[in-house]
């Protein structure tokens, strides 16, 4: 069976609480063996969707098929999935080994087989030799691995992870991201993770579904989501972006010309889209795609603007310059790498600067 075949097929899935649609007619395919992320702000419906896949919530409408079988009404303990919760839910009174083997014992697996499989699962998450310890003798990252081992020991078809790294500090979160990716690659089963952290989703997932108000706004690999967002919500939610309103002057042969009142000249963008003349649209332009200089630096084919530096945000490896290009309009954000090991900035408050970007750097969005 091809890895391109969906292991989970969701059609018209809806969950209502009274008049509120927490999940609103979602269609989604999740492929066999992929690391899939459900990404979105708090309250967008991503956790409710995950809980319906797990069987912890029953749908109001629609279907969930797992390996071709409709599991929409199948109880949670009869589904070939397992879930790792945000809180880990590790039993404090049990040893690590007993925690990992708990589900197998409940399922009636023999003591010897339970111990063997629990030790294998601990080795898989790099906790071999930790079986006799209690959870309060472990770090936060180690407790997270115990929760993973307990979920994996039953050999589920799909592993569901609900904000699994949110309780960890920043450095440990970064380390655990790599470990989760390597773990998923080694076990080869489908991982579905819920997160509100875009960097987490971008760095871990093969594909990401961006959700808003109970609906999926776009499904794509990380680079495609970032470089080619389908709408303003995705552009604004994934990374940092400048959204500049304008009107389409022309659209022909893969060239869109956008007239933006806040910019001194029409913007030219290479993009295979079809927009009618006069359509209201937005230029989505990532801060790192913009060159900032003290003197005009266009090559004759670049889009140009000029303005004054009003704010500076220092982020260590980069500085973000907030440039005023016209009165009473949002500042344009420009990200510039701090390549030299010096404390002085390339630009400072009040500097007159020139901005330029090529026609390949922006995206025009009409919604």
C-alpha positions as CSV (number, residue, x, y, z in Angstrom):
1,X,0.0,0.0,0.0
2,X,1.4,3.4,-1.0
3,X,2.4,6.0,1.7
4,X,0.4,8.4,-0.4
5,X,-2.8,6.5,0.5
6,X,-4.7,8.2,3.3
7,X,-4.7,6.3,6.6
8,X,-7.3,8.8,7.9
9,X,-10.1,10.2,5.8
10,X,-12.3,12.9,7.3
11,X,-15.4,14.1,5.4
12,X,-17.8,16.9,6.5
13,X,-16.7,16.4,10.1
14,X,-18.7,18.7,12.4
15,X,-18.8,19.2,16.2
16,X,-21.4,21.6,17.6
17,X,-21.9,22.8,21.1
18,X,-25.3,24.4,20.9
19,X,-25.1,27.1,18.2
20,X,-21.3,27.1,18.2
21,X,-19.6,25.0,15.5
22,X,-16.2,24.1,17.1
23,X,-15.4,22.1,14.0
24,X,-17.3,23.1,10.9
25,X,-17.6,20.6,8.0
26,X,-13.9,19.7,7.7
27,X,-12.6,17.6,4.9
28,X,-9.1,16.2,5.4
29,X,-6.9,13.3,4.4
30,X,-3.9,12.3,6.5
31,X,-1.4,10.0,4.7
32,X,0.1,6.8,6.0
33,X,3.4,7.3,7.7
34,X,3.5,11.1,7.7
35,X,4.1,13.6,10.5
36,X,1.0,15.8,10.2
37,X,0.3,19.0,12.2
38,X,-3.0,20.7,13.1
39,X,-2.0,24.3,13.6
40,X,-4.0,27.3,14.6
41,X,-4.8,29.9,17.3
42,X,-6.6,29.0,20.6
43,X,-10.2,28.1,20.0
44,X,-9.8,27.3,16.3
45,X,-11.1,23.7,16.7
46,X,-7.8,21.8,16.3
47,X,-7.9,20.0,19.7
48,X,-11.6,19.1,19.2
49,X,-10.8,17.6,15.8
50,X,-7.9,15.6,17.4
51,X,-10.2,14.4,20.1
52,X,-12.8,13.2,17.6
53,X,-10.1,11.2,15.8
54,X,-9.2,9.7,19.1
55,X,-12.8,8.9,20.0
56,X,-12.8,11.2,23.1
57,X,-15.5,13.3,21.4
58,X,-18.3,12.1,19.2
59,X,-19.0,14.1,16.0
60,X,-22.3,16.0,15.4
61,X,-22.0,15.2,11.8
62,X,-19.6,13.8,9.1
63,X,-17.4,10.7,9.1
64,X,-13.9,9.6,10.2
65,X,-12.5,6.6,8.3
66,X,-9.3,4.9,9.5
67,X,-7.7,2.5,7.0
68,X,-11.0,2.5,5.1
69,X,-13.2,1.7,8.1
70,X,-15.8,4.2,9.5
71,X,-14.8,4.7,13.1
72,X,-17.0,7.8,13.7
73,X,-19.1,6.0,16.4
74,X,-16.4,3.4,17.5
75,X,-15.5,3.8,21.2
76,X,-12.1,5.2,22.1
77,X,-10.8,1.8,23.4
78,X,-11.6,0.1,20.1
79,X,-9.7,2.4,17.8
80,X,-6.1,1.6,16.7
81,X,-4.9,5.0,17.9
82,X,-3.2,6.3,21.0
83,X,-2.9,9.8,22.4
84,X,-0.2,11.7,24.3
85,X,-1.8,14.5,26.4
86,X,-0.4,18.0,27.1
87,X,-0.2,17.1,30.8
88,X,1.5,13.7,30.1
89,X,-0.9,12.0,32.6
90,X,2.0,9.9,34.0
91,X,0.9,8.0,37.2
92,X,3.1,9.4,40.1
93,X,2.7,6.3,42.3
94,X,4.0,3.8,39.6
95,X,7.5,3.1,38.4
96,X,8.4,4.2,34.9
97,X,8.2,0.6,33.7
98,X,4.8,0.1,35.2
99,X,3.6,3.4,33.7
100,X,4.7,2.3,30.2
101,X,3.2,-1.2,30.6
102,X,-0.1,-0.1,32.2
103,X,-2.2,-0.2,29.0
104,X,-0.9,-3.7,28.1
105,X,-1.8,-5.1,31.5
106,X,-5.3,-3.7,31.2
107,X,-5.5,-5.4,27.8
108,X,-4.7,-8.7,29.4
109,X,-1.1,-9.1,28.1
110,X,1.0,-11.4,30.2
111,X,3.4,-10.0,32.7
112,X,6.5,-11.3,30.9
113,X,5.3,-9.9,27.5
114,X,4.3,-6.6,29.1
115,X,7.8,-6.2,30.7
116,X,9.5,-7.1,27.4
117,X,7.5,-4.6,25.3
118,X,7.7,-1.9,27.9
119,X,11.5,-2.2,28.0
120,X,11.6,-2.0,24.2
121,X,9.5,1.1,24.2
122,X,11.7,2.8,26.8
123,X,14.8,2.0,24.7
124,X,13.0,3.5,21.7
125,X,12.6,6.8,23.5
126,X,16.2,6.7,25.0
127,X,15.2,5.8,28.5
128,X,16.7,2.3,28.7
129,X,17.6,1.6,32.4
130,X,15.1,4.1,33.8
131,X,12.3,1.5,34.4
132,X,12.7,1.4,38.2
133,X,12.5,5.2,38.7
134,X,9.5,7.1,39.8
135,X,8.2,10.0,37.7
136,X,9.2,12.6,40.4
137,X,12.8,11.4,39.8
138,X,12.7,12.5,36.1
139,X,13.0,15.8,34.3
140,X,10.2,17.2,32.3
141,X,11.6,16.0,29.1
142,X,12.1,12.5,30.5
143,X,8.5,12.4,31.7
144,X,7.4,13.4,28.2
145,X,9.4,10.4,26.9
146,X,7.6,8.1,29.4
147,X,4.3,9.3,28.1
148,X,5.5,8.7,24.5
149,X,6.7,5.2,25.4
150,X,3.4,4.4,27.0
151,X,1.5,5.5,23.9
152,X,3.8,3.6,21.5
153,X,3.9,0.3,23.5
154,X,0.5,-0.7,22.2
155,X,1.7,-0.3,18.6
156,X,-1.0,2.0,17.4
157,X,-1.7,2.7,13.7
158,X,-1.8,6.5,14.6
159,X,-0.2,8.4,17.4
160,X,-2.1,11.6,18.4
161,X,-0.2,14.4,20.3
162,X,-2.0,17.2,21.9
163,X,0.4,20.2,22.5
164,X,3.0,17.7,23.8
165,X,5.8,20.2,24.2
166,X,4.0,23.1,25.7
167,X,5.1,22.4,29.3
168,X,8.8,22.3,28.4
169,X,11.2,25.2,28.5
170,X,12.4,26.7,25.2
171,X,15.7,24.8,24.9
172,X,14.2,21.4,25.8
173,X,11.3,22.0,23.4
174,X,13.8,22.5,20.6
175,X,15.6,19.3,21.6
176,X,12.3,17.3,21.8
177,X,11.2,18.5,18.4
178,X,14.2,16.8,16.8
179,X,13.7,13.7,19.0
180,X,10.0,13.4,18.0
181,X,10.9,13.7,14.3
182,X,13.6,11.0,14.6
183,X,11.2,8.8,16.7
184,X,8.5,9.1,14.1
185,X,10.9,8.3,11.3
186,X,12.2,5.2,13.2
187,X,8.8,3.7,14.1
188,X,7.2,4.7,10.8
189,X,3.7,5.2,12.0
190,X,1.5,8.3,11.4
191,X,1.9,11.1,13.9
192,X,-0.8,13.8,14.2
193,X,0.2,16.7,16.4
194,X,-1.9,19.7,17.6
195,X,0.0,22.9,18.2
196,X,-0.5,26.7,18.2
197,X,3.3,27.1,17.8
198,X,4.0,27.8,14.2
199,X,7.8,27.1,14.5
200,X,7.0,23.8,16.1
201,X,4.8,22.8,13.2
202,X,7.1,24.2,10.5
203,X,10.2,22.3,11.9
204,X,8.5,19.0,12.5
205,X,5.6,18.3,10.1
206,X,5.6,16.8,6.6
207,X,2.3,18.7,6.0
208,X,0.3,21.2,8.0
209,X,-3.4,22.0,8.2
210,X,-3.9,25.6,9.3
211,X,-7.3,26.0,11.1
212,X,-9.4,29.0,11.9
213,X,-12.9,29.3,13.3
214,X,-13.5,25.5,13.0
215,X,-12.4,25.3,9.4
216,X,-9.2,24.3,7.5
217,X,-7.9,27.3,5.7
218,X,-5.0,25.5,3.9
219,X,-3.2,22.2,3.9
220,X,0.4,22.1,2.5
221,X,4.0,21.3,3.3
222,X,5.7,23.8,5.6
223,X,7.7,25.7,2.8
224,X,4.6,26.0,0.6
225,X,2.5,27.4,3.5
226,X,5.2,30.0,4.2
227,X,6.1,31.0,0.7
228,X,2.7,30.6,-1.0
229,X,-0.1,31.2,1.6
230,X,-3.6,30.7,0.1
231,X,-5.2,33.7,2.0
232,X,-4.4,36.5,4.4
233,X,-5.2,34.5,7.5
234,X,-2.5,31.9,6.6
235,X,0.0,34.6,5.5
236,X,-0.5,36.5,8.8
237,X,-0.5,33.4,11.1
238,X,2.5,31.7,9.6
239,X,5.6,33.7,10.4
240,X,5.8,37.5,10.1
241,X,4.4,39.3,7.1
242,X,3.7,42.7,5.7
243,X,0.1,42.9,4.2
244,X,-0.3,45.9,1.9
245,X,-3.6,46.6,0.4
246,X,-4.0,47.6,-3.3
247,X,-5.9,47.1,-6.5
248,X,-5.0,44.9,-9.5
249,X,-3.9,47.0,-12.4
250,X,-3.2,44.1,-14.7
251,X,-2.8,40.3,-14.6
252,X,-1.3,38.6,-17.6
253,X,1.2,35.9,-18.5
254,X,2.1,35.2,-14.8
255,X,2.7,38.9,-14.0
256,X,0.5,40.8,-11.5
257,X,0.7,44.6,-11.3
258,X,-0.7,46.0,-8.1
259,X,-1.4,49.6,-7.4
260,X,-0.9,50.3,-3.6
261,X,-1.7,53.8,-2.3
262,X,0.9,53.4,0.4
263,X,3.7,52.8,-2.0
264,X,5.2,55.3,-4.5
265,X,4.9,53.0,-7.6
266,X,2.9,50.0,-8.7
267,X,4.2,46.6,-7.5
268,X,5.0,43.9,-10.0
269,X,4.8,40.3,-8.8
270,X,5.4,37.0,-10.7
271,X,2.5,34.7,-9.9
272,X,0.4,32.3,-11.8
273,X,-3.1,33.6,-10.8
274,X,-6.1,35.2,-12.6
275,X,-7.4,38.4,-11.2
276,X,-9.8,40.9,-12.8
277,X,-8.6,44.5,-13.2
278,X,-9.8,46.5,-10.3
279,X,-9.9,43.6,-7.8
280,X,-9.0,44.6,-4.3
281,X,-6.0,42.5,-3.3
282,X,-3.1,42.5,-0.8
283,X,0.6,42.2,-1.3
284,X,2.0,39.7,1.3
285,X,5.7,40.4,1.7
286,X,7.9,38.6,4.2
287,X,10.3,41.0,6.2
288,X,13.4,39.0,5.2
289,X,12.6,39.3,1.5
290,X,13.1,43.1,1.6
291,X,16.5,44.7,1.1
292,X,17.2,47.8,3.2
293,X,19.9,50.3,2.2
294,X,20.9,53.9,2.9
295,X,21.0,54.7,-0.8
296,X,18.7,53.5,-3.7
297,X,19.8,50.0,-4.6
298,X,17.3,48.9,-7.2
299,X,18.6,47.1,-10.3
300,X,15.9,48.4,-12.6
301,X,13.7,45.3,-12.1
302,X,13.1,45.6,-8.3
303,X,10.1,47.1,-6.6
304,X,11.1,50.2,-4.6
305,X,10.0,52.3,-1.6
306,X,11.6,54.7,0.8
307,X,10.8,55.8,4.3
308,X,12.1,56.5,7.8
309,X,13.1,54.0,10.5
310,X,10.8,54.5,13.4
311,X,11.3,51.3,15.5
312,X,14.0,48.7,15.9
313,X,13.6,45.2,17.4
314,X,16.9,43.5,18.2
315,X,16.6,39.7,18.2
316,X,20.2,38.6,18.4
317,X,20.7,36.9,15.0
318,X,18.6,39.5,13.3
319,X,17.2,43.0,13.7
320,X,13.8,44.0,12.6
321,X,13.4,47.6,11.3
322,X,10.0,49.1,11.3
323,X,9.9,51.7,8.4
324,X,7.3,54.4,7.9
325,X,6.7,54.8,4.1
326,X,3.6,57.0,4.3
327,X,1.6,58.8,7.0
328,X,-1.1,57.0,8.9
329,X,-0.3,53.5,7.5
330,X,1.2,50.4,9.2
331,X,4.9,50.3,9.4
332,X,6.7,48.0,7.0
333,X,8.8,45.4,8.8
334,X,12.2,44.6,7.4
335,X,14.4,41.8,8.8
336,X,18.1,42.0,8.4
337,X,20.8,39.5,9.6
338,X,23.3,40.7,12.1
339,X,26.3,39.3,10.4
340,X,29.1,41.2,12.1
341,X,30.0,40.7,15.8
342,X,29.5,44.3,16.8
343,X,27.0,46.2,18.9
344,X,26.4,49.0,16.5
345,X,23.4,48.7,14.2
346,X,23.5,49.1,10.5
347,X,20.6,51.5,10.7
348,X,19.3,53.6,13.6
349,X,16.1,55.5,14.6
350,X,15.3,58.4,12.2
351,X,17.4,57.1,9.3
352,X,16.1,57.7,5.8
353,X,16.2,54.3,4.1
354,X,15.4,52.7,0.8
355,X,13.6,49.4,0.4
356,X,13.6,47.0,-2.6
357,X,12.4,43.5,-3.4
358,X,12.2,41.5,-6.6
359,X,9.1,40.3,-8.3
360,X,9.6,36.7,-7.0
361,X,9.5,37.8,-3.4
362,X,5.8,38.7,-2.8
363,X,2.5,37.0,-3.1
364,X,-0.8,38.7,-4.1
365,X,-3.9,37.6,-2.2
366,X,-7.5,38.5,-2.8
367,X,-9.0,37.0,0.4
